[in-house]
């Protein structure tokens, strides 16, 4: 960290600082474990020397049992700390929410999910920016793409990819019937030119005048960017920035994330074909949660846990996120022990 190459580069300095913090946690836990080993040896020695003194022998045995429990807890902690880190965990993300089945109610539900993630991001100190959005006829979003920037965003939100199902009475329902609608969430880590190479010849780029708020410049100058990646057919329409250059930069950033996500999806499918995981593949077609308004309950189908619906929609989703992190750690440990 003291080297000029690191200290003069803020991005590199943050990476090294985070790595050092992770390493320090592991080293501290291991030193505590070594200290307990020494204390256990001393307690055993005391027990042997107190063979004739029942009271001292019992005290030594109690101390031995206490130390062994502490060691078991530290062993479990060290096993998790020594698991290989996901190299993408520290990255910011592109968050894409699309209305699924359910017509206009699905668009309203997609907007509810967007607000939920915005509120959670606020509690984490992350910055949220809209890249593109398409509104439904009665409000909500047919599609919304957001950038969520901050420390280790992907490590927490990566488990949100999949189908989020809602069961409720829509505002437009006159007979009080419960409808089931869905929205699909995709979490894509931000990637750069080094991660994904894009041939400029494979890009078809057009410009257009952007609509909406932003002053006279928005409608008079062609600031919107309409980008198509020919090999995959991926189309990105970016209008949120006031300059064409910035919209093009954001569109390319989103395209890199989408191409990277396609490759990841392919890898996840291959892994899923080899094993059945509770955590799931992280694929977009996987139903991961149900939000039941009648019972005021959100159910996570992977952990089998239920949560208070109102808390979840207010952005308080840290508890289910931590439950998913713990589940993934247990599965990875089980895989290592069986291999």
C-alpha positions as CSV (number, residue, x, y, z in Angstrom):
1,X,0.0,0.0,0.0
2,X,3.0,2.3,0.6
3,X,4.3,1.8,-3.0
4,X,3.9,4.9,-5.3
5,X,2.1,2.7,-7.9
6,X,-0.6,1.9,-5.4
7,X,-0.8,5.1,-3.3
8,X,-1.0,7.3,-6.5
9,X,-3.9,5.2,-7.9
10,X,-7.1,5.6,-5.8
11,X,-8.9,2.6,-7.4
12,X,-5.9,0.4,-6.9
13,X,-5.4,1.7,-3.4
14,X,-9.0,0.7,-2.5
15,X,-8.5,-2.8,-3.9
16,X,-5.4,-3.3,-1.9
17,X,-6.9,-1.9,1.2
18,X,-9.9,-4.2,1.0
19,X,-7.7,-7.2,0.4
20,X,-5.6,-6.2,3.4
21,X,-8.7,-5.9,5.6
22,X,-9.9,-9.4,4.5
23,X,-6.5,-10.9,5.2
24,X,-6.3,-9.2,8.6
25,X,-9.6,-10.8,9.6
26,X,-8.3,-14.2,8.7
27,X,-4.9,-13.7,10.4
28,X,-6.6,-12.4,13.6
29,X,-8.9,-15.5,13.7
30,X,-6.0,-17.8,13.2
31,X,-3.9,-16.2,16.0
32,X,-6.9,-16.5,18.3
33,X,-7.1,-20.2,17.4
34,X,-3.3,-20.7,18.1
35,X,-3.8,-19.0,21.5
36,X,-6.7,-21.3,22.3
37,X,-4.6,-24.3,21.4
38,X,-2.0,-23.2,23.9
39,X,-4.6,-22.6,26.6
40,X,-6.1,-26.0,25.9
41,X,-2.7,-27.7,26.4
42,X,-2.3,-25.8,29.7
43,X,-5.7,-26.8,30.9
44,X,-5.0,-30.5,30.1
45,X,-1.8,-30.3,32.0
46,X,-3.5,-28.8,35.0
47,X,-6.1,-31.5,34.9
48,X,-3.4,-34.2,34.9
49,X,-1.6,-32.5,37.8
50,X,-4.9,-32.3,39.8
51,X,-5.7,-36.0,39.7
52,X,-5.8,-36.1,43.5
53,X,-7.8,-32.9,43.9
54,X,-11.4,-33.5,42.6
55,X,-12.4,-29.8,42.8
56,X,-9.4,-28.6,40.8
57,X,-9.8,-31.5,38.4
58,X,-13.4,-30.5,37.8
59,X,-12.5,-26.8,37.2
60,X,-9.8,-27.9,34.7
61,X,-12.3,-30.1,32.9
62,X,-14.8,-27.2,32.7
63,X,-12.1,-24.9,31.3
64,X,-11.1,-27.6,28.8
65,X,-14.7,-28.0,27.6
66,X,-15.1,-24.2,27.3
67,X,-11.9,-23.8,25.2
68,X,-12.9,-26.7,22.9
69,X,-16.2,-25.0,22.1
70,X,-14.4,-21.7,21.4
71,X,-12.1,-23.6,19.1
72,X,-14.9,-25.3,17.2
73,X,-16.5,-21.9,16.6
74,X,-13.2,-20.5,15.3
75,X,-12.7,-23.5,13.1
76,X,-16.1,-22.9,11.4
77,X,-15.2,-19.2,11.1
78,X,-11.8,-20.0,9.5
79,X,-13.4,-22.4,7.1
80,X,-15.6,-19.6,5.7
81,X,-12.8,-17.0,5.7
82,X,-10.6,-19.4,3.7
83,X,-13.2,-20.0,1.0
84,X,-12.0,-18.6,-2.3
85,X,-13.5,-15.1,-2.9
86,X,-15.7,-14.4,-5.9
87,X,-13.5,-11.9,-7.9
88,X,-16.6,-10.0,-8.9
89,X,-17.9,-9.4,-5.4
90,X,-16.3,-6.0,-5.0
91,X,-17.8,-4.6,-8.2
92,X,-20.7,-2.2,-8.8
93,X,-23.6,-3.5,-10.8
94,X,-26.2,-3.0,-13.6
95,X,-29.6,-3.8,-12.2
96,X,-32.3,-4.7,-14.7
97,X,-35.9,-5.1,-13.8
98,X,-38.4,-6.3,-16.4
99,X,-42.2,-6.7,-16.1
100,X,-43.2,-10.4,-16.7
101,X,-46.6,-12.1,-16.7
102,X,-49.5,-10.1,-15.5
103,X,-49.9,-7.2,-18.0
104,X,-50.0,-3.7,-16.5
105,X,-50.0,-5.1,-13.0
106,X,-46.6,-6.6,-13.7
107,X,-45.3,-3.1,-14.7
108,X,-46.5,-1.7,-11.4
109,X,-44.9,-4.6,-9.6
110,X,-41.6,-4.0,-11.4
111,X,-41.7,-0.4,-10.2
112,X,-42.2,-1.6,-6.6
113,X,-39.1,-3.7,-6.9
114,X,-37.1,-0.8,-8.3
115,X,-38.1,1.3,-5.3
116,X,-37.2,-1.5,-2.9
117,X,-33.7,-1.7,-4.3
118,X,-33.3,2.0,-4.3
119,X,-34.2,2.2,-0.6
120,X,-31.8,-0.7,0.2
121,X,-29.0,1.1,-1.7
122,X,-29.6,4.2,0.4
123,X,-29.1,2.2,3.6
124,X,-25.8,0.9,2.2
125,X,-24.5,4.3,1.0
126,X,-24.5,3.3,-2.7
127,X,-25.3,5.6,-5.6
128,X,-28.2,4.7,-7.9
129,X,-28.5,6.1,-11.4
130,X,-31.1,5.3,-14.1
131,X,-29.6,4.3,-17.4
132,X,-32.9,3.6,-19.2
133,X,-36.6,3.0,-18.5
134,X,-39.8,2.2,-20.4
135,X,-43.0,3.0,-18.6
136,X,-46.2,1.0,-18.6
137,X,-49.5,2.4,-19.9
138,X,-50.8,2.8,-16.3
139,X,-47.5,3.6,-14.7
140,X,-44.8,1.4,-13.4
141,X,-42.0,0.0,-15.6
142,X,-42.0,-2.4,-18.5
143,X,-38.3,-2.3,-18.1
144,X,-35.8,-0.3,-16.0
145,X,-32.1,-0.4,-16.0
146,X,-30.1,1.1,-13.2
147,X,-26.5,1.5,-12.3
148,X,-25.8,0.8,-8.6
149,X,-22.3,2.0,-7.7
150,X,-20.5,1.4,-4.4
151,X,-18.4,-1.0,-2.3
152,X,-19.1,-4.7,-2.8
153,X,-22.5,-4.2,-4.4
154,X,-22.4,-7.4,-6.4
155,X,-21.5,-9.5,-3.3
156,X,-24.9,-8.6,-1.8
157,X,-27.3,-8.2,-4.7
158,X,-26.1,-11.1,-6.9
159,X,-28.6,-13.4,-5.2
160,X,-31.5,-11.2,-6.4
161,X,-31.3,-12.5,-10.0
162,X,-34.4,-14.4,-10.9
163,X,-38.2,-14.2,-11.0
164,X,-40.0,-12.3,-8.2
165,X,-43.7,-13.3,-8.0
166,X,-46.4,-11.1,-6.4
167,X,-49.8,-12.2,-5.2
168,X,-52.2,-9.3,-4.5
169,X,-55.4,-7.5,-5.5
170,X,-54.5,-5.0,-8.3
171,X,-55.7,-1.4,-8.0
172,X,-57.7,-1.9,-11.2
173,X,-59.5,-5.1,-9.9
174,X,-63.1,-4.3,-9.2
175,X,-64.1,-7.6,-7.7
176,X,-61.3,-8.0,-5.2
177,X,-59.7,-11.0,-6.9
178,X,-56.1,-11.8,-6.1
179,X,-53.9,-11.8,-9.2
180,X,-50.4,-13.3,-9.7
181,X,-47.9,-11.3,-11.6
182,X,-44.1,-11.5,-12.0
183,X,-41.1,-9.4,-12.7
184,X,-37.6,-10.6,-13.6
185,X,-34.5,-9.2,-12.0
186,X,-31.0,-9.4,-13.5
187,X,-27.9,-8.4,-11.6
188,X,-24.9,-7.9,-13.8
189,X,-21.5,-6.9,-12.5
190,X,-19.9,-3.9,-14.1
191,X,-17.0,-4.8,-16.4
192,X,-14.4,-2.9,-18.4
193,X,-12.6,-3.2,-21.7
194,X,-10.2,-5.7,-20.2
195,X,-13.0,-8.1,-19.2
196,X,-15.0,-7.9,-22.5
197,X,-13.6,-7.0,-25.9
198,X,-16.1,-5.6,-28.3
199,X,-15.3,-5.2,-32.0
200,X,-16.5,-1.7,-33.1
201,X,-17.5,-3.3,-36.4
202,X,-20.1,-5.3,-34.5
203,X,-21.8,-2.2,-33.2
204,X,-24.6,-0.3,-35.0
205,X,-25.1,3.0,-33.4
206,X,-27.8,5.6,-34.1
207,X,-28.7,8.9,-32.3
208,X,-32.1,10.4,-31.6
209,X,-33.6,13.3,-29.8
210,X,-34.4,12.5,-26.2
211,X,-37.8,13.2,-24.7
212,X,-38.7,14.2,-21.1
213,X,-37.3,16.7,-18.6
214,X,-34.0,18.3,-19.1
215,X,-34.6,21.7,-20.6
216,X,-34.6,22.9,-24.2
217,X,-31.3,21.1,-25.1
218,X,-33.0,17.7,-24.6
219,X,-35.4,18.0,-27.5
220,X,-33.3,20.1,-29.9
221,X,-30.1,18.0,-29.9
222,X,-29.7,14.3,-30.7
223,X,-28.5,13.2,-27.2
224,X,-30.1,9.8,-27.1
225,X,-28.1,6.7,-28.2
226,X,-29.7,3.7,-29.8
227,X,-27.1,0.9,-29.9
228,X,-27.4,-2.6,-31.4
229,X,-24.8,-5.4,-31.0
230,X,-25.2,-7.4,-34.2
231,X,-23.9,-10.8,-33.2
232,X,-26.3,-11.1,-30.2
233,X,-29.1,-8.7,-31.2
234,X,-28.8,-6.9,-27.9
235,X,-30.3,-3.4,-28.2
236,X,-29.7,-0.6,-25.7
237,X,-31.5,2.8,-25.8
238,X,-29.9,5.3,-23.4
239,X,-31.5,8.7,-22.8
240,X,-30.8,9.6,-19.2
241,X,-27.7,11.8,-19.7
242,X,-27.8,15.3,-21.4
243,X,-24.9,14.6,-23.7
244,X,-24.6,12.1,-26.5
245,X,-21.0,11.2,-25.4
246,X,-22.2,10.3,-21.9
247,X,-25.1,8.3,-23.2
248,X,-22.8,6.4,-25.5
249,X,-20.4,5.7,-22.7
250,X,-23.3,4.4,-20.5
251,X,-24.7,2.3,-23.3
252,X,-21.3,0.7,-24.0
253,X,-20.9,0.0,-20.3
254,X,-24.3,-1.7,-20.1
255,X,-23.5,-3.7,-23.3
256,X,-20.3,-5.0,-21.7
257,X,-22.2,-6.1,-18.6
258,X,-24.8,-7.8,-20.7
259,X,-22.3,-9.7,-22.8
260,X,-20.4,-10.7,-19.7
261,X,-23.7,-11.9,-18.1
262,X,-24.4,-14.0,-21.2
263,X,-21.1,-15.8,-20.7
264,X,-21.8,-16.2,-17.0
265,X,-25.3,-17.6,-17.7
266,X,-23.7,-20.2,-20.0
267,X,-21.3,-21.2,-17.3
268,X,-24.0,-21.3,-14.7
269,X,-26.1,-23.6,-16.9
270,X,-23.2,-26.0,-17.2
271,X,-22.7,-26.0,-13.4
272,X,-26.5,-26.5,-12.8
273,X,-26.4,-29.5,-15.1
274,X,-23.8,-31.1,-12.9
275,X,-25.4,-30.5,-9.5
276,X,-28.7,-29.4,-7.9
277,X,-28.2,-26.3,-5.7
278,X,-30.5,-24.7,-3.2
279,X,-28.9,-21.4,-4.0
280,X,-29.9,-22.0,-7.6
281,X,-28.3,-21.1,-10.9
282,X,-28.9,-17.3,-10.6
283,X,-30.6,-17.6,-13.9
284,X,-33.4,-15.1,-14.9
285,X,-36.0,-17.8,-15.3
286,X,-35.6,-19.2,-11.8
287,X,-38.5,-18.3,-9.4
288,X,-36.7,-17.2,-6.2
289,X,-39.3,-15.2,-4.2
290,X,-43.0,-14.8,-3.7
291,X,-44.5,-11.6,-2.2
292,X,-47.9,-12.4,-0.7
293,X,-49.9,-9.2,0.2
294,X,-52.8,-11.0,1.8
295,X,-50.6,-12.7,4.4
296,X,-48.1,-9.7,4.5
297,X,-45.3,-12.2,3.8
298,X,-42.3,-12.6,1.5
299,X,-41.1,-16.1,1.0
300,X,-37.6,-17.0,-0.2
301,X,-37.9,-20.4,-1.9
302,X,-34.2,-21.1,-1.7
303,X,-33.7,-20.6,2.1
304,X,-37.3,-21.6,2.9
305,X,-37.5,-18.5,5.1
306,X,-40.4,-16.1,5.4
307,X,-40.1,-12.3,6.1
308,X,-42.4,-9.4,6.9
309,X,-43.5,-8.0,3.5
310,X,-43.8,-4.4,4.5
311,X,-40.2,-4.4,5.8
312,X,-38.9,-5.9,2.6
313,X,-40.7,-3.4,0.4
314,X,-39.3,-0.6,2.5
315,X,-35.8,-1.7,1.6
316,X,-34.9,-3.7,4.7
317,X,-33.7,-6.7,2.8
318,X,-30.4,-7.2,4.6
319,X,-31.7,-10.3,6.6
320,X,-32.6,-12.4,3.6
321,X,-29.4,-11.3,1.8
322,X,-27.3,-12.5,4.7
323,X,-29.3,-15.8,4.8
324,X,-28.5,-16.4,1.2
325,X,-24.8,-15.6,1.8
326,X,-24.7,-18.1,4.6
327,X,-26.5,-20.7,2.5
328,X,-24.0,-20.3,-0.3
329,X,-21.1,-20.7,2.1
330,X,-22.6,-23.9,3.5
331,X,-23.0,-25.4,0.1
332,X,-19.5,-24.5,-1.0
333,X,-18.1,-26.0,2.2
334,X,-20.1,-29.2,1.6
335,X,-18.8,-29.4,-2.0
336,X,-15.2,-29.0,-0.7
337,X,-15.6,-31.7,2.0
338,X,-17.1,-34.2,-0.6
339,X,-14.5,-33.6,-3.3
